[in-house]
Amino acid sequence: MTDSQGKAKQSILVVDDDAEALVTVGAFLVNAGFTVEKAASGDEALRKIVADPSINVLVTDLLMPGMSGADLITHAKRVRPNLRSLVITGYPNADEVAELPPHTSILVKPFRRATLITEVKSLLGKTSVPNKTEELIAKTARKAGLKNPLKQRLG
């Protein structure tokens, strides 16, 4: 997909089971010039990711019925290993945070529109996506009295 100047459009898939959040986040991104697809569930999102190779970034809620955001990202990365991902959550200390794949960015609700757009642009501009996810996972694991799951996976 290209724009009128021949540049590749930046396509974002937004996933949230909360219809109001889905519309709001989608509108923020459309108003910033992104092409946005929306899905109300992890299953629907995964079908779109498989069918549409132009999706550059996955923006998903963490806690959803059925397939969680963490599970969605894991499945999506099996199909599209270079897909960038951003989790938006109101529960940064949820157990599911520890299940996020490495290089997953996290944005805690509530957030400002400018912060969301900055995060998405940052993901699009990087070839590798270092972020604070590993630090958050380690902190959550320590609070739960667990060993760092990343060190267990990587070590």
C-alpha contacts under 8 A as a table, 3 or more apart, distances in Angstrom:
res1	aa1	res2	aa2	distance
1	M	8	A	5.77
1	M	9	K	5.77
1	M	54	S	6.90
2	T	5	Q	7.62
2	T	6	G	5.31
2	T	7	K	5.20
2	T	8	A	4.34
2	T	9	K	5.16
3	D	6	G	5.33
3	D	7	K	5.52
3	D	8	A	6.43
3	D	9	K	5.98
4	S	7	K	7.50
9	K	34	F	7.12
9	K	35	T	6.80
10	Q	34	F	5.59
10	Q	35	T	6.12
10	Q	54	S	7.80
10	Q	55	I	7.41
10	Q	56	N	6.34
10	Q	124	L	7.92
11	S	34	F	6.06
11	S	35	T	4.67
11	S	36	V	5.74
11	S	37	E	7.46
11	S	54	S	6.15
11	S	55	I	4.72
11	S	56	N	5.43
11	S	57	V	6.82
12	I	34	F	6.88
12	I	35	T	6.19
12	I	36	V	4.88
12	I	37	E	6.20
12	I	55	I	5.58
12	I	56	N	5.91
12	I	57	V	4.90
12	I	58	L	6.00
12	I	59	V	7.15
13	L	36	V	5.84
13	L	37	E	4.73
13	L	38	K	5.64
13	L	39	A	7.39
13	L	45	A	7.52
13	L	55	I	6.46
13	L	56	N	7.96
13	L	57	V	6.29
13	L	58	L	4.93
13	L	59	V	6.02
14	V	22	L	6.74
14	V	25	V	7.35
14	V	26	G	6.48
14	V	36	V	7.09
14	V	37	E	6.27
14	V	38	K	4.89
14	V	39	A	6.33
14	V	58	L	6.19
14	V	59	V	4.75
14	V	60	T	5.76
15	V	22	L	6.58
15	V	38	K	5.92
15	V	39	A	4.83
15	V	40	A	5.67
15	V	41	S	6.40
15	V	42	G	7.09
15	V	45	A	6.65
15	V	58	L	7.69
15	V	59	V	6.20
15	V	60	T	4.54
15	V	61	D	6.25
16	D	19	A	6.98
16	D	21	A	6.72
16	D	22	L	5.36
16	D	39	A	6.77
16	D	40	A	5.22
16	D	41	S	6.45
16	D	60	T	6.04
16	D	61	D	5.20
16	D	64	M	7.19
17	D	22	L	7.36
17	D	40	A	4.72
17	D	41	S	5.80
17	D	61	D	7.77
17	D	64	M	6.06
17	D	65	P	7.60
18	D	21	A	5.39
18	D	22	L	6.17
18	D	40	A	7.42
19	A	22	L	5.01
19	A	23	V	6.19
19	A	40	A	7.25
20	E	23	V	5.27
20	E	24	T	6.08
21	A	24	T	5.06
21	A	25	V	5.95
22	L	25	V	5.51
22	L	26	G	5.96
22	L	38	K	7.08
22	L	39	A	7.93
22	L	40	A	7.49
23	V	26	G	5.12
23	V	27	A	6.01
24	T	27	A	5.13
24	T	28	F	6.25
25	V	28	F	5.14
25	V	29	L	6.41
26	G	29	L	5.29
26	G	30	V	6.14
26	G	36	V	6.33
26	G	37	E	7.83
26	G	38	K	7.16
27	A	30	V	5.04
27	A	31	N	5.97
28	F	31	N	5.35
28	F	32	A	6.40
28	F	113	R	6.27
28	F	117	I	7.73
29	L	32	A	4.98
29	L	33	G	6.60
29	L	34	F	5.58
29	L	35	T	7.70
29	L	36	V	6.99
29	L	117	I	6.77
30	V	33	G	5.18
30	V	34	F	4.96
30	V	35	T	6.11
30	V	36	V	6.26
31	N	34	F	7.32
32	A	117	I	7.22
38	K	45	A	7.70
39	A	42	G	7.50
39	A	44	E	5.80
39	A	45	A	5.30
40	A	44	E	6.88
40	A	45	A	7.55
41	S	44	E	5.34
41	S	45	A	6.20
41	S	64	M	7.36
41	S	65	P	7.79
41	S	66	G	7.70
41	S	67	M	7.27
42	G	45	A	5.00
42	G	46	L	6.08
42	G	64	M	7.87
42	G	66	G	7.31
42	G	67	M	5.14
42	G	68	S	6.79
42	G	69	G	7.00
42	G	72	L	5.62
43	D	46	L	5.20
43	D	47	R	6.42
43	D	67	M	6.87
43	D	72	L	7.85
44	E	47	R	5.26
44	E	48	K	6.44
45	A	48	K	5.09
45	A	49	I	6.19
45	A	72	L	7.88
46	L	49	I	5.04
46	L	50	V	6.22
46	L	72	L	6.92
46	L	75	H	7.54
46	L	76	A	6.29
47	R	50	V	5.25
47	R	51	A	6.17
48	K	51	A	5.04
48	K	52	D	5.77
49	I	52	D	5.36
49	I	53	P	6.69
49	I	55	I	6.74
49	I	76	A	6.92
49	I	80	R	7.94
50	V	53	P	6.99
50	V	76	A	7.97
50	V	79	V	6.88
52	D	55	I	6.15
53	P	56	N	7.88
55	I	58	L	7.51
55	I	83	L	7.81
56	N	83	L	5.92
56	N	84	R	6.46
56	N	124	L	7.26
57	V	83	L	5.95
57	V	84	R	4.73
57	V	85	S	5.59
57	V	86	L	7.54
57	V	120	V	7.44
57	V	123	L	7.48
57	V	124	L	7.34
58	L	73	I	7.92
58	L	83	L	7.12
58	L	84	R	6.19
58	L	85	S	4.68
58	L	86	L	6.19
59	V	85	S	5.91
59	V	86	L	4.75
59	V	87	V	5.84
59	V	88	I	7.10
60	T	69	G	5.77
60	T	85	S	7.72
60	T	86	L	6.38
60	T	87	V	5.02
60	T	88	I	6.01
61	D	64	M	6.83
61	D	68	S	7.85
61	D	69	G	5.64
61	D	87	V	5.64
61	D	88	I	4.91
61	D	89	T	5.73
62	L	68	S	5.85
62	L	69	G	4.22
62	L	70	A	6.34
62	L	87	V	5.95
62	L	88	I	6.30
62	L	89	T	5.57
62	L	96	E	7.40
62	L	97	V	7.86
63	L	68	S	5.38
63	L	69	G	6.26
63	L	89	T	7.40
63	L	96	E	7.82
64	M	67	M	6.43
64	M	68	S	5.05
64	M	69	G	6.84
65	P	68	S	6.66
67	M	71	D	5.96
67	M	72	L	6.26
68	S	71	D	5.18
68	S	72	L	6.12
69	G	72	L	4.95
69	G	73	I	6.17
69	G	87	V	7.03
70	A	73	I	5.30
70	A	74	T	6.27
70	A	96	E	6.60
70	A	97	V	7.40
70	A	99	E	6.03
70	A	100	L	4.95
70	A	101	P	7.25
71	D	74	T	5.05
71	D	75	H	6.17
71	D	99	E	7.97
71	D	100	L	7.85
72	L	75	H	5.24
72	L	76	A	5.94
73	I	76	A	4.97
73	I	77	K	5.98
73	I	85	S	7.03
73	I	100	L	7.58
73	I	101	P	7.25
74	T	77	K	5.35
74	T	78	R	6.60
74	T	100	L	7.60
74	T	101	P	6.41
75	H	78	R	5.27
75	H	79	V	6.83
76	A	79	V	5.28
76	A	80	R	5.86
76	A	81	P	7.50
76	A	83	L	7.59
77	K	80	R	4.72
77	K	81	P	4.30
77	K	82	N	6.99
77	K	83	L	6.41
78	R	81	P	5.82
80	R	83	L	5.54
84	R	104	T	7.42
84	R	123	L	6.27
84	R	124	L	7.51
84	R	129	V	7.79
85	S	103	H	7.91
85	S	104	T	5.44
85	S	105	S	6.39
85	S	123	L	7.76
86	L	104	T	5.89
86	L	105	S	4.68
86	L	106	I	5.64
86	L	107	L	7.10
86	L	119	E	7.94
86	L	120	V	7.63
87	V	104	T	7.13
87	V	105	S	6.15
87	V	106	I	4.77
87	V	107	L	6.08
88	I	106	I	5.94
88	I	107	L	4.78
88	I	108	V	5.74
88	I	109	K	6.52
89	T	92	P	6.27
89	T	106	I	7.55
89	T	107	L	6.52
89	T	108	V	5.10
89	T	109	K	5.47
90	G	108	V	5.60
90	G	109	K	4.63
90	G	110	P	6.96
91	Y	94	A	5.43
91	Y	108	V	7.42
92	P	97	V	6.76
92	P	108	V	6.50
93	N	97	V	6.82
93	N	140	T	6.05
94	A	97	V	5.75
94	A	140	T	7.99
95	D	98	A	5.84
95	D	99	E	7.41
95	D	140	T	7.56
96	E	99	E	5.06
96	E	100	L	6.86
97	V	100	L	5.48
97	V	136	L	7.80
97	V	137	I	6.21
97	V	140	T	7.69
98	A	137	I	4.85
98	A	138	A	7.76
98	A	140	T	6.94
98	A	141	A	6.94
98	A	149	P	7.13
100	L	104	T	6.65
101	P	104	T	6.07
102	P	133	T	7.06
102	P	134	E	6.79
102	P	150	L	7.92
103	H	128	S	7.94
103	H	129	V	5.48
103	H	130	P	5.84
103	H	131	N	6.40
103	H	133	T	6.72
103	H	134	E	7.80
104	T	129	V	7.69
104	T	131	N	7.39
104	T	133	T	6.15
105	S	131	N	6.09
105	S	132	K	7.07
105	S	133	T	5.97
106	I	132	K	7.83
106	I	133	T	6.59
107	L	111	F	7.31
107	L	116	L	7.54
108	V	111	F	6.44
111	F	115	T	6.57
111	F	116	L	7.11
112	R	115	T	5.23
112	R	116	L	6.56
113	R	116	L	5.22
113	R	117	I	6.30
114	A	117	I	5.14
114	A	118	T	6.03
115	T	118	T	5.08
115	T	119	E	6.16
116	L	119	E	5.18
116	L	120	V	6.25
117	I	120	V	5.16
117	I	121	K	6.06
118	T	121	K	5.16
118	T	122	S	5.99
119	E	122	S	5.02
119	E	123	L	6.27
120	V	123	L	5.12
120	V	124	L	6.29
121	K	124	L	5.06
121	K	125	G	6.13
122	S	125	G	5.15
122	S	126	K	6.44
123	L	126	K	5.55
123	L	129	V	6.57
126	K	129	V	5.90
131	N	134	E	7.40
132	K	135	E	5.21
132	K	136	L	6.28
133	T	136	L	5.08
133	T	137	I	6.08
134	E	137	I	5.09
134	E	138	A	6.13
134	E	150	L	7.15
135	E	138	A	5.18
135	E	139	K	6.17
136	L	139	K	5.07
136	L	140	T	6.08
137	I	140	T	5.13
137	I	141	A	6.06
137	I	148	N	7.34
137	I	149	P	7.71
137	I	150	L	7.74
138	A	141	A	5.08
138	A	142	R	6.14
138	A	147	K	7.95
138	A	148	N	5.13
138	A	149	P	7.35
138	A	150	L	7.53
139	K	142	R	5.15
139	K	143	K	6.28
140	T	143	K	5.16
140	T	144	A	6.34
141	A	144	A	5.08
141	A	145	G	6.21
141	A	146	L	4.93
141	A	147	K	6.26
141	A	148	N	5.75
141	A	149	P	7.33
142	R	145	G	4.93
142	R	146	L	5.54
142	R	147	K	6.70
142	R	148	N	7.11
143	K	146	L	7.53
146	L	149	P	7.85
147	K	152	Q	7.74
148	N	151	K	5.52
148	N	152	Q	6.58
149	P	152	Q	4.97
149	P	153	R	6.20
150	L	153	R	5.03
150	L	154	L	5.87
150	L	155	G	7.94
151	K	154	L	5.03
151	K	155	G	5.17
152	Q	155	G	5.35
